[in-house]
């Protein structure tokens, strides 16, 4: 197989991986991600009400929690997908 032909297979392969991983995404618990996202929203609302200092603190804390919990959620989802695939 030539180099160019190999590169033609990469995008379809990526689409297959994404499509298969979407099936496992519903199985993971994402309540912590939602909670962190709400914290960002609350901070933004505080800034809008004029409470700039506490609002920024709440918002940036929420952003940090969203990143951490989102990474955990993604890792668990990917782990569940590959765990089910290789165990079967």
N, C-alpha and C positions, 0 to 999 in steps of 0.2 A: 504494500500500500504506500502510495507516495505521501509526502508531507502535506501537500495541499488537500488530499483526500482525507487525511486524518483530521485536519482542522475543520473540515465540513461536518464531522461527526460530533464535535464538542458541543455546539449549541443544542442539538436535539437531546444529547445525553444529559445536559444540565436541566433541560425542561422536564425530562423524565424523573430526575431526582427530586426536583421541586414538587412535581405533581404527586409523587409517592409520599413525600414528607407531609403534604397537606392533610392526608388522611390521619396521621398520628397527632396533628396539632390540636384536635379537639379533646384528646384524652388527657392532656396535661392541665393542671390547675393553675389558672392565671389570675386568681383573686388578688395576689400580692402585687402583680403588675398593675391591675386596675386601681388598687388602693394608692400606689405610688403616683399614678397618673392623676388621680383626684387631688393629691397633695399639691401637684404642680398647678392645677386649676385653682385651688383655694388660694395659693400664693399670688397668682395673677389677679384674682378678684380683690385681694387685699391691696395690691398696688393700685388697682383701679379706684378703690375707695379712699386712697390717699395715705395708706399705711405702707410707705415705701420700704423702710428698713425691715420690719417683720415680714412683709410680703416677699421681698427678695430672698430673705433667709428661707422662708417656707418653700418658695418656688425652686431655688437651687438645691435645697435638700431633697425635694421631690424629684428633681431631675436626676440626681445621683442615685436615689433609690430606684427610679425607673430603669436606669441603665443596668444596675446590678440585678434587679429582679428580672428584667427582660433577658439578660444573658443567662441567668439560671433557667428561666422558662425555655429559652431556645435550646440550651444544652440538654435539658430533660426531654424535650420533644424529640430532638435528634437521637438521643440515647434510647428512647422508647421505640423509635422507628427501626434503628439498627438492631436493637435487642430482639424485637419481634421478627425481623427479617432473618437473622441468623439462627434463632432458636427453632424456627419452623422447618 
